[in-house]
Amino acid sequence: MINDAEMLNGILRNAEMGCQGIADIRRCEHGGSIDKVLSAQLVRYGKVYNAASRMLKSRGENPQGVSKMSRAMTRYATGMDLRRDPSASHVAEMMIKGNTMGVNKMAQHLRDYDRTDPNITLLAKKMMDIEEEHIKELRSFL
């Protein structure tokens, strides 16, 4: 079982990875048809990240984000992937894979969470819903 702080940190890291993935793509990508969709998704991830961070801080916990090593590895892999194929279709495919990993990770966390706080459960489910919505939005670019 995972406790409230572990669950909130899982939500926070999930949202942070989404923000980072989009930021990395936008750093390499120069506009394009998918940029508007990614911008809207970045805002959604940011809201969940901020909510998880606030909830952690209100409990006297420090947010534990994604490690520097994981961020660097993700940034490198994204850059290499985009050099190979910078098309909107490929970007959508990359983001769909990331969103799918996020949904799976949230489902695992929810299964292991002791569910002592319904607000945390709601935030986790919202994170999953956002990831699934992002997948639907990105399918149109495949």
C-alpha positions in Angstrom: 0.0 0.0 0.0 1.1 3.5 -0.7 0.2 6.5 1.5 -1.1 9.9 0.7 2.3 11.5 0.2 3.5 8.7 -2.1 0.3 8.9 -4.2 0.5 12.7 -4.5 4.2 12.5 -5.5 3.2 9.9 -8.1 0.6 12.2 -9.5 3.1 15.1 -9.4 5.8 13.1 -11.3 3.3 12.0 -13.9 2.2 15.5 -14.6 5.8 16.7 -14.5 6.8 14.1 -17.2 3.9 15.3 -19.3 5.1 18.9 -19.0 8.7 18.0 -19.7 7.8 15.9 -22.7 5.8 18.7 -24.3 8.4 21.3 -23.4 11.1 19.1 -25.0 9.1 18.6 -28.2 8.3 22.3 -28.4 11.9 23.1 -27.9 12.9 21.0 -30.9 9.8 21.5 -33.0 9.2 24.9 -34.6 5.4 25.3 -34.5 3.3 23.1 -36.7 -0.2 21.9 -36.6 0.2 19.9 -33.4 1.6 22.8 -31.4 -1.8 24.2 -30.4 -2.9 20.8 -29.0 0.3 20.4 -27.1 0.0 23.9 -25.6 -3.4 23.1 -24.3 -2.2 19.8 -22.9 0.7 21.6 -21.2 -1.7 23.8 -19.4 -3.7 20.8 -18.1 -0.6 19.0 -16.9 0.5 22.2 -15.1 -2.8 22.5 -13.3 -2.6 18.9 -12.0 1.1 19.4 -11.1 0.2 22.5 -9.1 -2.7 20.8 -7.4 -0.6 17.9 -6.3 2.2 20.2 -5.1 -0.2 22.3 -3.0 -1.8 19.2 -1.5 1.7 17.9 -0.6 2.8 21.2 0.9 -0.5 21.5 2.9 0.4 18.1 4.5 3.9 19.4 5.4 5.5 17.2 2.7 8.1 18.3 0.1 7.2 17.5 -3.5 9.5 14.9 -4.9 9.7 15.4 -8.7 11.3 13.5 -11.4 15.1 12.9 -11.0 17.5 15.0 -12.9 18.9 11.8 -14.5 15.4 10.8 -15.8 14.7 14.2 -17.1 18.1 14.3 -18.9 17.5 10.8 -20.4 14.0 11.7 -21.6 15.2 15.0 -23.1 18.0 13.2 -25.0 15.7 10.4 -26.2 13.1 13.0 -27.4 15.8 15.0 -29.3 17.1 11.9 -31.0 13.6 10.7 -31.9 12.7 14.1 -33.4 15.9 14.3 -35.4 14.9 11.0 -37.0 11.3 12.1 -37.8 10.0 15.6 -36.8 6.5 15.1 -38.4 3.3 15.8 -36.5 2.4 12.2 -36.9 5.6 11.0 -35.2 5.2 13.6 -32.4 1.7 12.4 -31.8 2.9 8.8 -31.7 5.6 9.8 -29.1 3.1 11.6 -27.0 0.6 8.8 -27.1 3.2 6.4 -25.9 4.0 8.8 -23.0 0.3 9.2 -22.2 -0.2 5.5 -22.2 2.7 5.0 -19.8 1.1 7.7 -17.6 -2.3 6.0 -17.6 -0.7 2.7 -16.7 1.4 4.2 -13.9 -1.6 6.0 -12.4 -3.7 2.8 -12.6 -0.9 1.0 -10.7 -0.7 3.7 -8.1 -4.5 3.8 -7.6 -4.5 0.0 -7.2 -1.8 0.3 -4.5 -3.2 3.4 -2.8 -4.9 3.0 0.6 -7.5 5.6 -0.5 -7.6 7.4 2.8 -8.2 10.8 1.2 -11.0 11.0 -1.5 -9.5 14.3 -2.8 -6.3 12.5 -3.7 -8.2 9.7 -5.4 -10.2 12.3 -7.4 -7.0 14.0 -8.5 -5.4 10.7 -9.5 -8.5 9.8 -11.5 -8.5 13.3 -13.1 -4.9 12.7 -14.1 -5.9 9.5 -15.8 -8.8 11.2 -17.5 -6.5 13.9 -18.8 -4.0 11.4 -20.2 -6.8 9.5 -21.9 -8.2 12.7 -23.4 -4.8 13.6 -24.6 -4.5 10.3 -26.4 -7.9 11.0 -28.2 -6.7 14.5 -29.2 -3.5 13.2 -30.6 -5.0 10.3 -32.6 -6.1 12.8 -35.2 -2.5 13.5 -36.1 -1.6 9.8 -36.8 
